[in-house]
Amino acid sequence: AVRARPVDARDEDEPIEADLYALVASFRRLLKETGDDTTVAVARERLPITHFVGVLFEKLVAAGGATHFRDLVGGHADRGYLIGAFLALLELIKLRKVRAVQEGDFGDITIRLHEDALKAEAPVERDLAAEALEAAEAGVTGPRIVFMGSPEFAVPALRSLVGAGLAPVLVVTQPDREAGRGRRVRATAVTQAAAELNLPLLKTADVNGRDARDEIGSATPDVIITAGFGQKFGGALLGLPPRNCLNLHASLLPLYRGASPVQAAIRDGRTETGVTLFVMDEQLDHGPTVASVPVAIGPDDALEDVTTRLADAAADLLVRTLPKWVAGEIAPVEQDHTRATYVPKIGKDEGAIDFGQPAARVRDHVRALADWPGAATRWLSPTGREPFPLLLHRAAVLDERQPPVGTAPGTVVAVGKDGIDVACAEGVLRVLRLQAPGGKAMSAREFLNGRPVVPGDRFG
């Protein structure tokens, strides 16, 4: 809530902070001017509030830090825009980025930026949802989009399309499948997002089958967008939309074509990867590129960290590129196929750790494969005890430290509260987080409380 200060706590001419009632009353007056002040619901899939925050902030900066409520929130005949802008204003007040003040007890409301709100975080760009609404008022109809995706990676792109006023006419995803230890039937992440956004949804195990093709064709798409969909397109589907089928791929093509580009980039120790939007053809990740954006990989980033960053970058890239592509303003660029590399789907047997590599490569292996299929090793004791399987979840390289001369790779060289230090072909790896069979991942300290790993033991 926005609270008013007591009148007696201020000078007579000092502006008072507007209360929520005053804000709502002003909002209702603006809403009435659109011809309907009785309903304030707005379709969530068209106008997410966060898309208006940057617009309002930009207006305030352009106005010198303060402007009237009517000038900031109003000025738009579209009631959906007005509602979204008002709710965004409430969010800015909640975040203490702005103040709403009245020049008198019943005066006009002025919105003012807090001084610390001008501290630079990132440049404010033109809001895509506002552009979409302005185009709608001008009688411009947006492209008909069919969106296809399955994993969590695809969800930010779907939400961003919807938030930018480019809601797909149809969402296509994989069927629900059994997953997890209990083998419960689970819907894809895109299924869940489409339901939240009230979007039409088609689940199919064969996107090239006649029934699926007919339903997709009946949506008359101008363009099809895919992101981690998991099915190869046939020629009939590729030739369906006039503005092609575009794919968001989690690498800077032509590098890392295939099913596991993020894991491969991390495992290879890359410091940078990215997202490429490209035109699909009948070969794997082969078509000409439309746009791309680089994404950094930190030395300690886990797979989830990098994937999340890539998903957000893909969403931003898509909504800022797609309108220009559909309008014919972007010419696709042929990939340099001589530089192409391929990464197949990771197999269950690829998780085994080889301590005969440099410590940095072992760390990268753990980062890339800890989620699937698991970075696996065994704890071997010289006492002759049965080998004990382990999964490593997190590890770090001990900079400038080398194991004693003659130490075999995989040998435990030190044990302490900070971790278990293991010799590698070059350098020492500190195991920070690991998992025993049937148990949960835990810190090395927790693991050592019940399992006395000692120097001289081996992992391998």
C-alpha positions in Angstrom: 0.0 0.0 0.0 1.0 3.6 -0.5 0.5 5.4 2.8 -0.2 9.1 3.3 1.7 11.0 5.9 -0.3 12.8 8.6 -1.2 16.3 7.5 0.1 17.8 10.7 3.5 16.2 10.1 4.3 18.5 7.1 4.5 22.2 6.2 1.3 23.5 4.8 2.6 23.9 1.2 4.7 20.7 1.2 3.4 18.0 -1.1 1.9 15.1 0.7 2.4 11.4 -0.4 -0.7 10.2 -2.2 -2.5 7.3 -0.7 -3.8 4.3 -2.6 -7.4 5.7 -2.6 -6.2 8.8 -4.4 -4.3 6.8 -7.0 -7.2 4.5 -7.7 -9.6 7.4 -7.9 -7.3 9.1 -10.5 -7.0 5.8 -12.4 -10.8 5.3 -12.5 -11.2 8.8 -14.0 -8.7 7.9 -16.8 -10.4 4.5 -17.2 -13.8 6.1 -17.6 -12.5 8.2 -20.5 -11.9 5.0 -22.4 -15.6 4.3 -22.2 -15.6 1.4 -19.7 -14.7 1.9 -16.0 -16.6 -1.2 -14.7 -14.1 -3.9 -15.6 -10.4 -3.8 -14.8 -9.3 -7.3 -15.7 -6.7 -7.6 -18.4 -5.6 -10.7 -20.3 -2.4 -11.8 -18.6 -1.1 -13.2 -21.8 -1.2 -9.9 -23.6 0.1 -7.4 -21.1 2.4 -8.7 -18.4 2.9 -5.8 -16.0 6.7 -6.0 -16.0 6.7 -4.9 -19.7 5.4 -1.5 -18.7 7.9 -0.8 -15.9 10.6 0.2 -18.3 8.3 2.4 -20.3 7.1 4.4 -17.3 10.7 4.7 -16.0 11.8 6.0 -19.4 9.1 8.6 -19.5 10.0 9.9 -16.0 13.7 10.2 -17.0 12.7 12.0 -20.2 10.5 14.4 -18.1 13.4 15.3 -15.8 12.3 13.0 -13.0 8.7 14.1 -12.4 5.5 14.3 -14.3 1.8 14.3 -13.7 0.0 11.0 -13.1 -2.2 11.6 -16.2 0.7 12.3 -18.5 2.6 9.2 -17.2 -0.2 6.6 -17.2 -2.7 8.1 -19.5 -2.4 9.3 -23.1 -3.5 6.0 -24.5 -7.0 5.2 -25.8 -6.5 1.5 -25.3 -7.8 0.5 -21.8 -5.6 -2.5 -21.7 -2.6 -0.3 -22.0 -3.9 2.0 -19.3 -4.5 -0.9 -16.8 -1.1 -2.3 -17.5 0.6 1.0 -17.0 -1.2 1.7 -13.7 -0.3 -1.7 -12.3 3.3 -1.1 -13.4 3.3 2.2 -11.5 2.2 0.4 -8.4 5.1 -2.0 -8.9 7.5 0.9 -9.2 6.1 2.4 -6.0 6.5 -0.9 -4.2 10.1 -1.2 -5.3 10.7 2.4 -4.0 11.7 3.6 -7.4 9.1 6.4 -7.5 6.9 8.4 -5.1 3.3 9.5 -5.8 2.7 13.0 -4.2 -0.2 15.5 -4.2 0.4 19.2 -4.3 -2.4 19.7 -1.8 -4.9 17.5 0.1 -7.0 17.2 -3.1 -4.5 18.3 -5.7 -3.2 16.6 -8.8 -1.0 13.6 -8.3 2.7 13.9 -9.4 4.9 10.9 -9.8 8.5 11.6 -8.9 11.6 9.4 -9.2 13.5 8.6 -6.1 17.1 9.9 -6.2 18.7 6.4 -6.0 16.4 5.1 -8.8 18.7 6.8 -11.3 21.6 4.6 -10.4 22.5 2.8 -13.7 21.6 -0.9 -13.8 20.9 -1.4 -17.5 19.8 0.7 -20.4 16.0 1.0 -20.7 14.8 0.0 -24.1 11.6 0.6 -26.0 8.8 -1.6 -24.6 7.6 -4.2 -27.1 4.2 -4.6 -25.6 3.6 -0.8 -26.0 4.7 -1.1 -29.6 2.3 -4.0 -30.2 -0.6 -2.0 -28.8 0.2 1.0 -30.8 0.3 -1.1 -33.9 -3.1 -2.6 -33.0 -4.6 0.9 -32.7 -3.2 1.7 -36.1 -5.0 -1.3 -37.5 -1.8 -3.4 -38.0 -2.2 -7.1 -37.4 0.7 -9.1 -36.0 2.1 -12.3 -37.4 0.3 -15.6 -36.8 2.9 -17.6 -34.8 2.9 -21.3 -34.0 5.3 -22.0 -31.2 6.8 -25.4 -30.6 8.9 -26.4 -27.6 9.1 -28.7 -24.6 11.7 -28.0 -21.9 12.2 -25.2 -19.4 14.6 -23.6 -21.9 11.6 -22.7 -24.2 9.4 -21.2 -21.6 10.9 -17.7 -21.4 10.7 -17.3 -25.1 7.0 -18.3 -25.1 6.3 -15.9 -22.2 8.2 -13.1 -24.0 6.2 -13.5 -27.2 3.0 -13.3 -25.3 4.2 -10.3 -23.3 5.3 -8.5 -26.5 1.8 -8.8 -28.0 2.9 -11.6 -30.2 0.9 -14.4 -28.6 1.1 -17.6 -30.6 -2.1 -18.8 -32.2 -1.1 -22.4 -31.3 1.5 -24.0 -29.0 2.8 -27.5 -29.8 4.7 -29.7 -27.4 5.6 -33.3 -26.6 3.1 -35.6 -24.9 3.1 -36.1 -21.1 5.6 -38.8 -20.2 6.8 -40.7 -17.1 9.7 -39.2 -15.4 11.6 -39.2 -12.1 12.1 -42.0 -9.5 8.4 -42.6 -9.1 7.9 -42.7 -12.9 5.0 -40.3 -12.5 3.4 -38.9 -15.7 4.6 -35.3 -16.1 3.7 -32.6 -18.5 6.4 -30.6 -20.3 7.4 -27.2 -19.0 5.8 -25.7 -22.1 2.5 -27.5 -21.5 2.3 -25.9 -18.0 3.3 -22.4 -19.3 0.7 -22.6 -22.2 -2.0 -23.5 -19.7 -1.1 -20.5 -17.4 -1.1 -18.2 -20.5 -4.5 -19.6 -21.8 -3.0 -20.5 -25.1 -4.3 -23.2 -27.5 -2.2 -26.3 -27.1 -1.4 -29.4 -29.2 0.5 -32.4 -27.8 1.9 -34.7 -30.3 4.6 -37.4 -30.5 4.7 -37.1 -34.3 4.6 -33.5 -35.5 4.9 -34.8 -39.1 1.9 -37.0 -38.9 -1.2 -36.0 -40.9 -3.4 -35.2 -37.9 -0.7 -32.9 -36.4 0.1 -31.3 -39.7 -3.6 -30.6 -40.4 -4.1 -28.9 -37.0 -1.0 -26.8 -37.4 -2.0 -26.0 -41.0 -5.5 -24.9 -39.8 -3.8 -22.3 -37.6 -2.4 -20.7 -40.8 0.9 -19.7 -39.3 3.0 -16.9 -40.9 6.0 -18.4 -39.0 6.8 -21.4 -36.8 9.2 -20.9 -33.9 10.8 -23.9 -32.2 12.9 -24.1 -29.0 14.0 -27.5 -27.7 11.0 -29.1 -29.3 12.8 -32.5 -29.8 11.3 -33.6 -33.1 12.7 -33.3 -36.6 10.6 -31.5 -39.2 9.8 -33.1 -42.6 9.6 -31.1 -45.8 5.8 -30.6 -45.7 6.0 -28.9 -42.3 9.1 -26.9 -43.3 7.3 -25.5 -46.3 4.1 -24.6 -44.5 4.7 -21.0 -43.2 5.5 -18.3 -45.7 8.1 -16.8 -43.3 9.8 -20.1 -42.6 10.4 -22.3 -39.6 12.9 -20.7 -37.2 14.7 -22.4 -34.4 16.3 -21.0 -31.2 19.5 -23.1 -30.8 21.6 -22.8 -27.6 25.0 -22.3 -29.3 26.7 -19.9 -31.6 26.3 -21.9 -34.8 27.9 -23.5 -36.6 29.6 -24.7 -33.4 27.8 -27.4 -31.3 25.1 -28.4 -33.7 23.0 -31.2 -32.2 21.3 -32.3 -29.0 23.6 -31.3 -26.2 25.2 -27.9 -27.0 25.2 -26.5 -23.5 26.7 -29.5 -21.8 29.3 -29.7 -24.6 30.4 -26.1 -24.3 30.8 -26.4 -20.5 32.6 -29.7 -20.7 35.0 -28.2 -23.3 35.8 -25.4 -20.9 34.4 -22.6 -23.1 34.2 -19.2 -21.6 31.4 -18.1 -24.1 28.5 -19.7 -25.9 25.3 -18.2 -27.1 22.0 -18.5 -28.8 21.3 -18.5 -32.6 18.0 -17.9 -34.3 18.2 -19.7 -37.7 16.0 -20.8 -40.6 15.4 -24.6 -40.4 16.0 -26.9 -43.3 16.0 -30.7 -43.5 19.6 -31.0 -42.1 20.4 -30.7 -38.4 21.0 -27.1 -37.3 22.2 -26.4 -40.8 20.1 -23.5 -42.1 21.1 -19.8 -42.5 21.2 -17.7 -39.4 18.9 -14.8 -38.7 20.4 -13.4 -35.5 22.6 -14.5 -32.6 23.7 -13.3 -29.2 26.8 -14.4 -27.1 26.4 -15.6 -23.5 29.3 -15.8 -21.0 30.2 -19.0 -19.1 31.9 -18.5 -15.8 34.4 -21.0 -14.5 32.1 -22.1 -11.7 28.8 -21.9 -13.5 26.7 -25.1 -13.3 24.6 -26.4 -16.2 21.5 -24.9 -14.7 23.1 -21.4 -14.4 24.2 -21.4 -18.1 20.9 -22.8 -19.4 18.9 -20.2 -17.5 21.1 -17.4 -18.9 20.7 -18.8 -22.4 17.0 -19.2 -22.1 16.6 -15.5 -21.1 18.9 -14.5 -23.9 16.9 -16.5 -26.4 13.7 -14.9 -25.2 15.1 -11.4 -25.7 16.7 -12.2 -29.0 13.4 -13.7 -30.3 11.1 -10.8 -29.5 13.5 -8.2 -30.8 14.3 -10.0 -34.0 11.0 -11.7 -35.0 9.0 -8.5 -36.1 11.9 -7.4 -38.3 12.2 -10.9 -39.8 8.5 -11.2 -40.6 8.6 -7.7 -42.1 11.4 -8.8 -44.5 14.0 -6.5 -42.9 16.6 -9.2 -42.2 18.5 -11.2 -44.7 19.6 -14.7 -43.5 23.3 -15.5 -43.5 24.6 -18.8 -44.6 26.6 -20.7 -42.0 30.2 -21.5 -42.4 29.8 -25.2 -42.7 33.5 -25.9 -42.6 33.6 -24.8 -39.0 30.6 -27.0 -37.9 30.9 -29.3 -34.9 28.3 -31.8 -33.8 27.3 -33.0 -30.3 24.9 -36.0 -30.0 22.6 -36.7 -27.2 24.5 -37.5 -24.1 24.5 -41.2 -23.2 24.1 -42.8 -19.8 27.6 -44.1 -19.8 29.3 -40.8 -20.5 29.3 -39.6 -16.9 32.4 -41.5 -15.7 35.1 -39.1 -14.4 38.7 -39.5 -15.7 41.1 -38.0 -13.1 43.9 -38.6 -15.6 43.0 -35.3 -17.1 43.9 -31.8 -15.9 41.9 -30.6 -12.9 40.1 -27.9 -14.9 38.8 -30.5 -17.4 37.6 -32.7 -14.6 35.8 -29.8 -13.0 34.2 -28.9 -16.3 33.1 -32.5 -16.7 31.4 -32.4 -13.3 29.7 -29.0 -14.1 28.4 -30.3 -17.5 27.2 -33.8 -16.5 26.2 -33.5 -12.8 22.5 -33.3 -13.7 22.5 -36.0 -16.3 23.8 -38.7 -16.5 25.7 -37.8 -13.3 29.5 -37.3 -12.9 30.3 -40.7 -11.6 33.3 -42.2 -9.8 34.1 -44.7 -7.1 35.7 -44.4 -3.6 38.4 -47.0 -3.4 40.1 -47.7 -0.1 43.4 -49.5 0.3 41.9 -51.6 3.1 40.2 -53.7 0.4 36.7 -52.6 1.1 34.2 -52.9 -1.7 34.3 -49.9 -4.1 31.7 -47.2 -3.1 29.9 -45.5 -6.0 29.7 -41.7 -5.8 28.3 -38.9 -7.9 30.1 -35.5 -7.8 27.9 -32.5 -8.0 30.3 -29.6 -7.5 34.1 -29.2 -7.6 36.7 -26.5 -7.8 40.3 -26.3 -9.1 42.9 -25.4 -6.4 44.9 -22.8 -8.3 48.7 -23.2 -8.3 48.6 -26.4 -6.3 50.1 -29.6 -7.7 50.0 -33.0 -6.1 53.2 -34.5 -4.7 55.5 -35.9 -7.4 54.6 -39.5 -8.3 51.0 -39.3 -7.0 48.6 -41.3 -9.1 45.6 -39.4 -10.6 42.6 -40.0 -8.4 44.5 -40.2 -5.2 43.0 -38.3 -2.2 45.8 -35.9 -1.1 44.0 -34.0 1.7 40.7 -34.1 3.5 39.2 -31.2 5.5 36.1 -29.2 6.4 36.4 -27.4 3.0 36.4 -30.5 0.9 38.2 -33.6 -0.4 41.3 -32.8 -2.5 42.0 -35.3 -5.3 45.1 -35.4 -7.5 44.6 -35.1 -11.2 47.0 -35.4 -14.1 47.7 -31.7 -13.7 46.6 -29.9 -10.6 44.3 -30.8 -7.7 40.5 -30.9 -7.7 38.6 -30.1 -4.5 35.3 -32.0 -4.3 32.8 -29.7 -2.7 29.5 -31.6 -3.1 28.7 -35.2 -3.7 26.1 -38.0 -3.4 26.1 -41.5 -2.1 23.9 -44.3 -3.7 20.3 -43.8 -2.7 21.0 -40.6 -0.8 20.8 -36.9 -1.5 23.5 -34.5 -2.6 25.4 -33.1 0.4 28.5 -31.0 1.2 31.8 -32.8 1.5 31.8 -31.9 5.2 28.4 -33.6 5.7 29.6 -36.6 3.8 32.8 -36.9 5.9 30.8 -36.9 9.1 29.7 -40.5 8.4 32.3 -41.7 5.9 36.0 -41.4 6.9 37.7 -40.7 3.6 41.4 -40.3 4.3 44.5 -39.3 2.3 45.7 -42.2 0.3 42.3 -43.4 -0.6 41.5 -43.2 -4.3 38.6 -42.0 -6.5 38.3 -43.6 -9.9 
